[in-house]
Amino acid sequence: MIRHSGSRPAAWPAHCLPYEQAARVYSSGRIVLGLQFDNSSMTQTSCRVLEVLGSGRFHLAPHTPATAARFRNGVHLALSASPPETLDMARYYLARPASRQKIAQAGREHVLAHHTYKHRAAQMLEPVRTVIGKGEALCAQ
């Protein structure tokens, strides 16, 4: 059964979830719902997307340009455009465990292949390598 009261249930913590508990929480449900404060950013996405997918869980998240650019809807995760669509999609995927598992596995494989800390470090170092490769000084004299 899906319930929504419009407010945070009393049993939910009112603080940030400690990182060490995240995998346990993610694995406790059949669907991990994502929330996003900025649904219009072309670059900003939540680390939660990577954590959930990397842990092999099915993620139902809001459709944002940044998430849609990095992941394929219905292949790596499910993206919803509105609260009513989120409820419809949750009902749909709760009734289809094999589809949920297939998407969760593809999402995990995609994150491990393209979105690990090693990938982000290489991405951040690329401009430095470019400057060094051109023989330019890193600091202005």
Backbone as JSON, one array per atom type, in Angstrom:
{
  "sequence": "MIRHSGSRPAAWPAHCLPYEQAARVYSSGRIVLGLQFDNSSMTQTSCRVLEVLGSGRFHLAPHTPATAARFRNGVHLALSASPPETLDMARYYLARPASRQKIAQAGREHVLAHHTYKHRAAQMLEPVRTVIGKGEALCAQ",
  "N": [[0.84, -1.17, 0.0], [0.49, 2.25, -0.74], [1.07, 5.22, 0.86], [0.54, 8.64, 1.49], [1.0, 11.44, 3.36], [1.63, 14.04, 3.18], [3.39, 15.14, 4.94], [6.36, 14.63, 6.94], [6.65, 11.4, 8.22], [6.48, 10.5, 11.69], [8.24, 8.51, 12.45], [10.41, 8.78, 10.8], [13.78, 9.9, 10.6], [14.68, 13.19, 11.69], [16.92, 14.36, 10.81], [20.01, 14.36, 8.95], [20.85, 11.35, 7.29], [23.22, 9.18, 8.58], [26.12, 8.33, 6.74], [27.12, 5.73, 6.99], [24.86, 4.25, 7.49], [23.36, 4.32, 5.23], [23.35, 2.32, 3.12], [22.02, 0.21, 4.39], [19.51, 1.34, 4.83], [18.74, 1.93, 2.16], [18.56, -0.68, 1.15], [16.4, -1.65, 2.48], [13.94, -1.31, 1.35], [11.7, -1.89, -1.46], [11.61, -0.05, -3.44], [13.48, 2.87, -3.86], [12.77, 6.09, -3.23], [13.48, 9.18, -4.76], [14.23, 12.58, -4.03], [14.43, 15.94, -5.07], [15.72, 19.17, -4.77], [16.22, 21.11, -6.65], [14.92, 21.03, -9.63], [15.58, 21.85, -12.15], [18.21, 22.23, -12.88], [20.97, 21.83, -15.07], [23.27, 20.56, -14.41], [23.37, 19.79, -11.71], [22.92, 17.08, -9.59], [21.73, 14.69, -7.25], [23.83, 13.1, -4.87], [22.68, 10.91, -3.87], [21.42, 9.52, -5.94], [23.57, 8.21, -7.22], [24.51, 6.69, -5.06], [22.3, 5.04, -4.41], [21.85, 3.64, -6.85], [24.4, 2.52, -7.16], [24.4, 0.78, -5.03], [22.82, -1.17, -5.95], [20.05, -0.94, -5.91], [16.6, -0.29, -6.79], [15.7, 2.75, -8.19], [13.48, 5.4, -8.03], [13.11, 8.42, -9.22], [12.85, 12.05, -9.39], [12.35, 13.54, -12.58], [14.99, 15.23, -13.89], [16.98, 17.58, -15.73], [19.76, 17.09, -15.39], [19.91, 14.48, -14.28], [18.59, 13.01, -16.26], [20.4, 13.36, -18.33], [22.53, 11.78, -17.59], [21.63, 9.22, -17.06], [19.58, 6.54, -18.33], [16.18, 6.63, -18.61], [14.03, 4.15, -17.41], [15.86, 2.25, -18.01], [18.25, 2.45, -16.45], [17.2, 3.54, -14.16], [14.09, 4.83, -12.85], [12.37, 7.64, -13.95], [10.35, 10.29, -12.9], [7.87, 12.72, -13.73], [6.08, 14.1, -12.14], [4.27, 14.32, -8.97], [1.79, 12.73, -9.06], [2.45, 11.01, -11.2], [4.65, 9.73, -10.08], [3.44, 8.18, -8.05], [1.88, 6.47, -9.68], [3.93, 5.19, -11.11], [5.3, 3.95, -9.02], [3.38, 2.09, -8.14], [3.2, 0.57, -10.48], [5.86, -0.52, -10.75], [6.11, -1.84, -8.29], [4.45, -3.96, -8.7], [5.88, -5.42, -10.51], [8.37, -7.11, -9.99], [10.52, -8.38, -11.38], [11.13, -6.64, -13.49], [11.89, -4.41, -12.0], [14.19, -5.4, -10.72], [15.84, -5.93, -12.93], [16.26, -3.34, -13.96], [17.46, -2.15, -11.72], [19.85, -3.63, -11.58], [21.05, -2.93, -14.03], [21.36, -0.21, -13.58], [23.22, -0.23, -11.47], [25.44, -1.42, -12.74], [25.95, 0.57, -14.65], [26.64, 2.79, -13.03], [28.96, 1.79, -11.75], [30.58, 1.53, -13.98], [30.83, 4.13, -14.95], [30.58, 6.21, -13.03], [32.14, 6.38, -10.6], [34.17, 7.33, -7.72], [36.75, 7.28, -8.69], [36.35, 7.82, -11.41], [35.35, 10.48, -11.19], [37.57, 11.77, -10.03], [39.47, 11.51, -12.1], [38.18, 13.03, -14.02], [38.28, 15.57, -12.82], [41.03, 15.97, -12.8], [41.74, 16.15, -15.45], [41.76, 18.82, -16.71], [44.08, 19.81, -15.47], [46.04, 18.07, -16.4], [45.94, 18.76, -19.08], [46.92, 21.4, -19.06], [49.5, 20.98, -18.02], [50.46, 19.29, -19.98], [50.67, 21.06, -22.11], [52.78, 22.49, -21.31], [52.43, 24.76, -19.83], [52.65, 27.13, -17.18], [51.38, 26.42, -13.92], [50.8, 28.32, -12.04], [50.44, 31.82, -12.03], [53.18, 33.97, -12.66]],
  "CA": [[0.0, 0.0, 0.0], [1.22, 3.5, -0.81], [0.4, 6.28, 1.62], [1.21, 9.94, 1.5], [0.27, 12.34, 4.25], [2.04, 15.42, 2.93], [4.39, 15.56, 5.91], [7.3, 13.58, 7.31], [6.18, 10.52, 9.3], [7.2, 10.65, 12.96], [9.29, 7.49, 12.55], [11.55, 9.15, 9.98], [14.7, 10.81, 11.3], [14.56, 14.6, 11.32], [18.28, 14.82, 10.53], [20.65, 13.66, 7.84], [21.15, 9.95, 7.52], [24.67, 8.91, 8.57], [26.54, 7.6, 5.54], [27.3, 4.32, 7.32], [23.56, 3.59, 7.54], [22.67, 4.51, 3.97], [23.14, 1.06, 2.4], [20.98, -0.55, 5.1], [18.23, 1.99, 4.55], [18.42, 1.72, 0.76], [18.2, -2.07, 0.9], [15.23, -2.04, 3.28], [12.7, -1.16, 0.59], [11.71, -2.39, -2.83], [11.84, 1.13, -4.28], [14.03, 4.03, -3.16], [12.27, 7.32, -3.84], [14.4, 10.3, -4.73], [13.7, 13.94, -3.99], [15.4, 16.9, -5.58], [15.28, 20.54, -4.5], [16.34, 21.89, -7.88], [14.57, 20.13, -10.73], [15.84, 22.49, -13.44], [19.64, 22.33, -13.13], [21.55, 20.97, -16.1], [24.46, 19.9, -13.89], [23.24, 19.33, -10.32], [22.16, 15.88, -9.28], [21.97, 14.26, -5.88], [24.71, 11.93, -4.68], [21.8, 9.79, -3.55], [21.21, 8.75, -7.17], [24.73, 7.33, -7.39], [24.57, 5.75, -3.93], [21.22, 4.06, -4.55], [22.13, 2.78, -7.99], [25.62, 1.78, -6.87], [24.11, -0.29, -4.07], [22.02, -2.17, -6.62], [18.63, -0.77, -5.59], [15.75, 0.36, -7.78], [15.54, 4.16, -7.82], [12.43, 6.18, -8.67], [13.58, 9.77, -8.94], [12.24, 13.08, -10.23], [13.03, 13.81, -13.84], [15.73, 16.49, -13.95], [17.89, 17.55, -16.89], [21.05, 16.49, -15.04], [19.77, 13.03, -14.13], [18.25, 12.46, -17.58], [21.59, 13.39, -19.17], [23.5, 10.78, -17.13], [21.02, 7.9, -16.94], [18.46, 6.3, -19.24], [14.92, 6.35, -17.94], [13.53, 2.83, -17.72], [16.99, 1.33, -18.21], [19.11, 2.52, -15.26], [16.34, 3.99, -13.07], [12.81, 5.34, -13.36], [12.25, 9.09, -13.73], [8.97, 10.75, -12.85], [7.71, 14.15, -13.99], [5.14, 14.73, -11.23], [3.86, 13.44, -7.86], [0.86, 11.67, -9.47], [3.17, 10.02, -12.0], [5.46, 8.95, -9.14], [2.56, 7.16, -7.46], [1.55, 5.49, -10.73], [5.12, 4.41, -11.41], [5.57, 3.1, -7.86], [2.44, 0.97, -8.22], [3.61, -0.23, -11.64], [7.07, -1.28, -10.47], [5.89, -2.75, -7.17], [3.79, -5.15, -9.25], [6.77, -6.04, -11.48], [9.69, -7.26, -9.37], [11.57, -8.74, -12.34], [11.51, -5.39, -14.17], [12.61, -3.6, -11.0], [15.52, -5.98, -10.51], [16.62, -5.74, -14.16], [16.64, -1.92, -14.0], [18.41, -1.92, -10.62], [21.15, -4.21, -11.96], [21.62, -2.09, -15.1], [21.78, 1.04, -12.94], [24.46, -0.5, -10.72], [26.51, -1.61, -13.71], [26.25, 1.87, -15.25], [27.36, 3.61, -12.04], [30.3, 1.25, -11.57], [31.35, 1.73, -15.21], [30.96, 5.53, -15.36], [30.34, 7.25, -12.02], [32.78, 6.13, -9.32], [35.09, 8.39, -7.32], [37.89, 7.23, -9.62], [35.93, 8.56, -12.6], [35.28, 11.91, -10.87], [38.94, 12.27, -9.85], [40.06, 11.64, -13.44], [37.51, 14.16, -14.67], [38.81, 16.8, -12.23], [42.45, 16.12, -13.13], [41.93, 16.34, -16.89], [42.25, 20.18, -17.04], [45.45, 19.95, -14.99], [46.89, 17.35, -17.37], [45.96, 19.55, -20.31], [47.82, 22.53, -18.83], [50.86, 20.44, -17.89], [50.82, 18.78, -21.31], [51.02, 22.19, -22.97], [53.97, 23.12, -20.75], [52.08, 26.05, -19.22], [52.82, 27.21, -15.73], [50.13, 26.3, -13.2], [50.58, 29.56, -11.28], [50.96, 33.04, -12.7], [54.41, 34.46, -12.02]],
  "C": [[0.89, 1.24, 0.0], [0.42, 4.55, -0.06], [1.21, 7.55, 1.52], [0.39, 10.89, 2.35], [0.63, 13.8, 4.02], [3.03, 15.94, 3.95], [5.28, 14.36, 6.25], [6.72, 12.73, 8.43], [7.06, 10.64, 10.53], [8.36, 9.66, 13.08], [10.53, 7.84, 11.73], [12.46, 10.07, 10.76], [14.55, 12.23, 10.78], [15.92, 15.19, 10.97], [18.82, 14.04, 9.33], [20.95, 12.22, 8.24], [22.66, 9.75, 7.51], [25.03, 8.0, 7.4], [26.65, 6.1, 5.8], [25.98, 3.56, 7.33], [22.83, 3.6, 6.19], [22.37, 3.19, 3.25], [22.05, 0.22, 3.06], [19.6, 0.03, 4.81], [17.82, 1.75, 3.1], [17.94, 0.29, 0.51], [16.96, -2.51, 1.66], [13.91, -1.92, 2.51], [12.83, -1.72, -0.81], [11.97, -1.27, -3.83], [12.42, 2.22, -3.39], [13.56, 5.26, -3.92], [13.3, 8.43, -3.7], [13.64, 11.61, -4.67], [14.8, 14.88, -4.44], [14.88, 18.3, -5.31], [15.32, 21.41, -5.75], [16.1, 20.96, -9.06], [14.89, 20.72, -12.1], [17.33, 22.55, -13.8], [20.1, 21.34, -14.19], [22.73, 20.15, -15.56], [24.27, 19.28, -12.5], [22.37, 18.09, -10.22], [22.55, 15.46, -7.87], [22.95, 13.1, -5.86], [23.88, 10.69, -4.39], [21.55, 8.91, -4.78], [22.34, 7.75, -7.35], [24.81, 6.29, -6.29], [23.52, 4.65, -4.08], [21.52, 3.1, -5.69], [23.38, 1.93, -7.74], [25.41, 0.64, -5.89], [23.19, -1.35, -4.67], [20.53, -2.09, -6.33], [17.9, -0.07, -6.73], [15.46, 1.78, -7.31], [14.47, 4.81, -8.69], [12.68, 7.62, -8.27], [12.83, 10.78, -9.79], [13.05, 13.28, -11.5], [13.68, 15.19, -13.76], [16.64, 16.43, -15.17], [19.21, 16.85, -16.58], [20.96, 14.97, -14.92], [19.46, 12.38, -15.48], [19.46, 12.44, -18.52], [22.57, 12.27, -18.81], [22.97, 9.35, -17.11], [19.85, 7.77, -17.9], [17.24, 5.86, -18.45], [14.39, 4.98, -18.39], [14.6, 1.8, -17.99], [17.84, 1.28, -16.95], [18.32, 2.86, -14.0], [15.02, 4.41, -13.68], [12.71, 6.81, -12.97], [10.81, 9.51, -13.86], [8.9, 12.25, -13.03], [6.79, 14.85, -13.01], [4.81, 13.78, -10.07], [2.83, 12.38, -8.28], [1.53, 10.58, -10.32], [4.06, 9.15, -11.11], [4.63, 7.84, -8.5], [2.2, 6.08, -8.47], [2.75, 4.59, -11.02], [5.48, 3.49, -10.24], [4.65, 1.88, -7.88], [2.85, 0.01, -9.35], [4.8, -1.12, -11.29], [6.95, -2.19, -9.25], [5.25, -4.06, -7.66], [4.68, -5.92, -10.21], [8.19, -6.18, -10.92], [10.8, -7.61, -10.35], [12.04, -7.5, -13.11], [12.32, -4.5, -13.24], [14.04, -4.09, -10.85], [16.4, -5.77, -11.74], [17.12, -4.3, -14.26], [17.67, -1.62, -12.92], [19.8, -2.45, -10.97], [21.82, -3.37, -13.04], [22.09, -0.76, -14.53], [23.09, 0.87, -12.19], [25.64, -0.65, -11.67], [26.92, -0.28, -14.35], [27.04, 2.76, -14.28], [28.79, 3.1, -11.88], [31.18, 1.47, -12.8], [31.65, 3.2, -15.51], [30.95, 6.58, -14.25], [30.93, 6.93, -10.64], [33.65, 7.33, -8.93], [36.32, 8.42, -8.22], [37.56, 7.99, -10.9], [35.9, 10.07, -12.33], [36.67, 12.5, -10.68], [39.62, 12.46, -11.21], [39.47, 12.83, -14.18], [38.05, 15.49, -14.13], [40.26, 17.04, -12.6], [42.7, 16.4, -14.61], [42.38, 17.76, -17.25], [43.69, 20.4, -16.59], [46.4, 19.26, -15.96], [47.01, 18.13, -18.68], [46.95, 20.71, -20.18], [49.27, 22.04, -18.76], [51.35, 19.93, -19.25], [51.22, 19.87, -22.28], [52.26, 22.92, -22.47], [53.68, 24.47, -20.12], [52.31, 25.99, -17.71], [51.46, 27.13, -15.06], [49.79, 27.58, -12.43], [51.17, 30.73, -12.07], [52.17, 33.55, -11.94], [54.3, 35.94, -11.75]]
}
